[in-house]
Amino acid sequence: MTTVYIGMTVDVLHHGHINVIARARELGNVIVGLLTDSAIADHKRLPYLSYEHRQTVVQNISGVSEVVPQETWDYVPNLLHYRPDFMVHGTDWLEGPLAPYRARAMEALESYGGELVEVPYTEGVSSHSMVEQMRAWGTTPDLRRATLKRLIAAKPISRFIEAHSPISALIAEHTSVEVDARLRQFDGFWSSSLTDSTARGKPDIEALDIHNRLQNIDDMFEVTTKPLIMDADTGGKVEHFELNVRSMERIGISAAIIEDKKGLKKNSLFGNEVHQDQESIEAFCDKIRAGRAARVSEDFMIIARLESLILEKGLNDAIERAGAYARAGADAIMIHSRQSSSDEVFEFADIFRQEFPYLPLVSVPTSYNRTSEDELAERGFNIVIYANHLLRAAYPAMQKAALSILENGRSAEIDEDLMGISEILELIPGTR
């Protein structure tokens, strides 16, 4: 029986997909290679619908004989495995970033006598535009909360950046670049205790009330769709942490990171320059277990943050604590360091992975900032957090503008460093 292969994402089903499938049905039995979440996330944003949901949709389209996973953006592995008589694709890949994949697919088909059939691109429809429009309408707390676990499963490493206000969250949500024909963007936000406090003129000592912080996050959620990890400091008293878990979960936060310190919280990057006490292993494990018991959804993650290297307790202490926290039910481990080299966190990761090969690891490379995301992924890290960079960038820019106006008695000299008034007006939808 003649077989026909189509590669699709189908995040949003539209009549362009149906046109391609209809043409394929004329040629034979249709095999749809459905791109997996990881294949899509490797090139652009994580799909709105999970692979399982998209698979159910495609399986129920008339004329589709079989749905198989396509694990890469490249069609070649599946073409050589299934060796279809025909491959059908729209003409949208004749030029642009998809053109190299067309050339590789044609070469694979020719190697065994297969044939490429191209269907004219359906004008006026775009899956990408439709998905972006859906995202512009917003998301739900449940969908947002669940995205973090999907990202960890789909991507070698997920990229989070600090956001301390709705405008900084909008910047983080929409900033992207194309690198090697792949869209690179931030996967979500980090709500930092340091930057939340600093933006409000308060010291980073857990002085900012949890409800104040949650209100700020809720304001960011009103204008964005990506997931958020919250810096929950020490988590406070166990009884309070249980209540706060439910509050965080309710508004759609994906994870809370709690650090194993006690008493008056001081910023970790001070290390032993200031007095800081580490919580006992038993007490911190109790807090992890209490947080897990308090949550309603398995999608909400409780991540244990290790301060052993910060407080110069040594690698053995870090490994002992990490193992205990993992066995207590922590959904991921964050290892923190104030060294300029990543050597000690990499050594930690190598040892930790021997016992816990699949438990997610989180890195915050503020001090060892020459370490690349690829290097972190290779050593077993699943999440990288740029913990305070947007606020640190904003402060000197504002200070420079203020000084220039004072020095010159006017604002003309600073114009080239400012966003234009028209850009400001267009930045927020609905302003015009």
N, C-alpha and C positions, 0 to 999 in steps of 0.2 A: 504494500500500500504506500502511495506517495505521502511523504511527510513534509510539513512546512513549519519552519521555526520563526517565532516572533519574540523579540526581547522587549519587555515593557516594565514600567514602574507602577502605573495605575494608582497613584496616590489619590487622584480624582478621575473618575471615569467620565469620558465625554465622547461625542460622536466621532471625533478623529480616531479614537481607539477602535470604535465599531467599524469604521471604514477600512482600516487595516485588516481587522479580523475577517471582515466579509470578503476582501480580496484573497486572503489566505485560504479561506474555505473553498474557493473556486479551484484551488490547486491541489488540495488533498487534506489529510488529517492534520489538525492544527496543534502544535506544541507551543505553549507560551512559556518562555523563560522569564519568570518573574524575578526582578532584581530584589535581592535581600536588603534588609535594613542597612547592613554593614556596607554593601556595595553602593548604595545610594549615599549614605552618610560619608563615605570616603571622598565623594565628589561635590556634594552640596548638603543642604540641611537635612536632618533626619526626617523621613517621611511622616506626614500627618497621621497616616494609618499604619499599624504594624503589619509585618509580613503576613501573619495569620489572617488578619482582616482582609487584606488585599487579595490573598489567595482564595478566600471564600467567595469574594466578588467575582473574580475571573473564572473560577471553576463553574460558575452558574451562568456564564455567557453562552448563548447558543452557538454551537460550532466549535467550541474549544474542546479538544479531545483529552488534553493532558496539561497540567501545570507543573513545571519543575523549577527549582531555585536556580537563579543565575547569580553566582557568588561574587562576580567581579563586574566592573563597568565594561570590561572587554568581552565581546561575544565569542571570541575564539575558543576558549576552553569548552563551552557547551556545543559549539558547532562541531568541533572535532570529536566530542563524546557521542553526540546523537546523530551526526552525519545526515542532516535533513536534505531532501532533494532540493528544497527551496528555502530561502530566507526572505521574509517580507519586512520592509522597513519604509517609513516615510521619507520624503526627500529633504527633510529638515537637517540631514547630516551631510549634505553635499559640500558644505563649506563650514568654516568656523571650528570650534573646539572639538566637535564630534567627527570631523573629517578623517583624522588618523585612525579612528576606530572603524570607519567604513573601509578604509584601505586594508586594514588587518583582516576584517571579516571577508572581504572579497578574496584575499589571498588564501584564507582557510578554505573557503568554498571551492576555489579552483583546484586545491590540492587533491580533492577526491571527486570532482565533477559536479558539485552543487551549483546552484544558480541563485543570483540575487534578483529579487523583484522589488521595485521601488514604487510606492504609491504616492501620488501628489499630496503634498502637505495640505491639510485642511485649514484653510484660512480662517482667522478669527477665533481660534481656540488655542489655548496654551495651558498645559497642566500647571506649569510654574506660576503663571499669573493667577490661575484659579485658586491655587493653594495659598498664595500670598494674600489674595482677597479674603479668603477664609480666616487667615491669621489676623488680618486687619480688623475683622469683626470681633476678635478676641478668642479666649479659650476658657476652659472651666478649671476650677481647682483640682479636680480629679485627673484631668488630662495633663495639666502642667506637672502635678506631683509625680505622676508615673513616668515622665519623660527621662528623668535621670537614670533610672535602672535600664531603660531602653538604650540610652546613649552608651552606658558602660558595656552592655552586651554587643552593641553594634560597632563601636569605634575602638581603635588601638589606644587612643587617649582622648579625653574630652577636655575642652578648654573653657575655663570659667574666669571671669574678670569682675573685680569689685565695682559695685554700683551703690551710690549713697543717696541718690535722688532720682525722681522720675526722668529728668533730662539726661543724667548720666546713664541710666538704664536704656533709654532710647538710643543713645549713641552706641552702647554695647550691643543692642539688639540688631541694629541696621548696618554697622560697619563690617565690610567684607572686602577681600582682595582675591584676585585670581592668581594662583601659583601653579605652574605646570598643568594648565587646563583644568585645575580643580579649584572649587570655591572654598576659600578659607575664611572662617568666621568664628565668633565666640558662641559656644554652645549654651551658655547660661551665665548667671550672675552669682556673685559672692557678696553677701551682706556682712560687711566687716564691722566688728565692734569698734575697732580703732577709727575707721573713717566715719562711721555713723556718729560717734562721740565728737570727733574733731570738727565735723561739719556743723555741729551745734554748739561748738565752743566749750565742750566739756572734756575732762580728762578720761583717758581710757582705763577706768577702774570699775567697770560695771555700774557707773553712775547713771547711765541712761536706762530708764524704766523699760521693761520688756514690752509693754503695751505701746510705748512711744515708738520703739523699733518696729513692732509689727504693723503699726499704722503707716510708717514710712514704706515698708515693704508692700503693703496693700496699695498705697498710692502708685508705686512702681508697677504693680501687677495690673493696674487699670489701663496702662498704655503699652504693655509688652505681653509676650506670649511664652518666652523661654523659661526654663526651670531655674530655681534659685536654691543655693546652699546657704544656710545661716550659720554664722559664727555665734554660737550660744555661750561663749566664754566657758566658765566652769560648770554651767548648768544650774548653779545655785543649790539650794537644799533639795533633797530627793523629792519631797512632797511638792515643792514648787515646780520642779522639772517635769513631774508627771502632768501637772496642769498645763504647763507651757507647751509640752509636746502636742497636746490636743489642740491648743490654739494655733500652733505653727502648721499642723497638719490640716486644720480646718480651712485656712486661707489658701493652701496650695503649695506651701514650701516643700521641697523635695527631701531635704536632709538637714539635720542639725549636727554640727561638729562641737563636741564638748572636750575641754582639755583637762588633763588629770592633775590639776592644781587645786589648792584650797585656800581659804582665807581671802584677804583683800587681793583682788586680781591686779597684776602688773603686766604690761606688755612683754611678750616672750622675748622680743629682740633685745631687751635689757639683760637677759640672762641672769648671772649671779651678781651683776652690778647693783641690783636691788634685792631686797629680801623676798624670796618666793618659796612657798612650801608645796611639795608634791603630795597629792593625796595617796593614801595607802591603796595597794592593789585591791584588797577586799572591798573597801568602801567604794572605789570607783566602779568595780564590777557590779556592785549592788545598784549603783545609779544607772548603769547601762541596762541591767535587767528590768529596773523599774520603768525606764523610758520605753523599752520594748513592750512591756505589759500594758502601758497606757495608750499606745497608739491603736488606731482603729484599722488602718490599712497597712498591708505589708509593703506598699510602695514607699512609705515614709521611712527614710534611713537614719539611723543613729550611728554617727561616725566618731570613733575614739581618737583623740589627738594626744600623741605622746610628747611629753616635755623632757624626757630623760636626757637627750642630747643637748637641749637648751640649758639645762641645769647642771651639765657636766657630770651626770651620773654614770655615763659609759654605755657602750653598746650592749653589754650583757643585761643591764637593767632594762634597756629599751626592748630587747628581744623577750625577756621574761614578761614584761608588762603587755607587750603586743599579743603574745600567746594567750595570756589570761583574759585580755579584753575580747579577743576573737572567740574564745570558748564561752565567754559570758554572753555572746550574741551580738557583738558589734557588727554592723553591716559593712564597715570598711575601717581602715586604719590610716590615720594621717601621721606621718613622721616629720617632726619639725627640727630645723637646724639653723644656727646663725653663722655657720662657717661659710667662707667665700667659695669653697670647693664642695662639690657634690659627693666627694669620696665617702663620707660617713653614712649618708643616706643610701648610697648605692650598696655599701657593705651591708647595711641593715636589710635592704630589700632582698639581696641575694640569700641571706640566711633565713629571713621570714618566708620567702617563697618556697623553701624546702619543705616546710610543714604546712603552709597555707597557699597552695599554688593558685587558687582562684579568688580568694577574698580581695576585694578591691583595695588598692593603695592610692593615697592622695599625697601630692607634693605641693609645697608652697615655696617656690625657689626665689624668694625675695632677696636673700643674701647670695646664693649661688646662681646668679642670674645669667651667667654665660652658658649654663647647661641648657641644651635645646630640648624641645618637646620630643623629638625623635629619640634622643638619648634616654629620656625618662621612660618612654614607652618600651624601649628595648630592655630596660632593667626592671620592667614589671609594673610600672605606675599606670594607673587607669585615669586619673584626674589630675590636671595641673590648674592651680589657682593663682592668678595674678592679683594679689590680695589688697593693694592700696594704690594702684598706679594712676587711676583716673583722678582721684583727689590730689595726689602728689603732682600731677601734671597741671591741674586747674589752679592750684595756689600760686606758683610762680608766674603763671600767665596773668592772673588777676593783679598780682603785686606789681608786675612790670607795667601794666596798663595804668594803674593808679599813680606810680612814680612818674611816668612819662607825662601824664596830664598835669601833675604838680610842677614838674620841671619846666614845662613849656607854656603853661598857662592856657593850653588848648588841647584838643584831642587829635589833631591832624597827623601828628607824628606816629601815632599808634595804629592808624587805620589799616596798614598792610598786615597787621597781626590779628585783626578782628574779623569775625564773621560779618558779612554784609547784612544790612538791615533786611533786604529782600530775602536773604537766606534764612534769617531768623523767623521771618513771617511765614516762610514755606516749611520750616522745620516741623512744626506741629500741625497735623491735619485739622482742618476746620478753622484755622486762624483767619484765612482770607474770607 
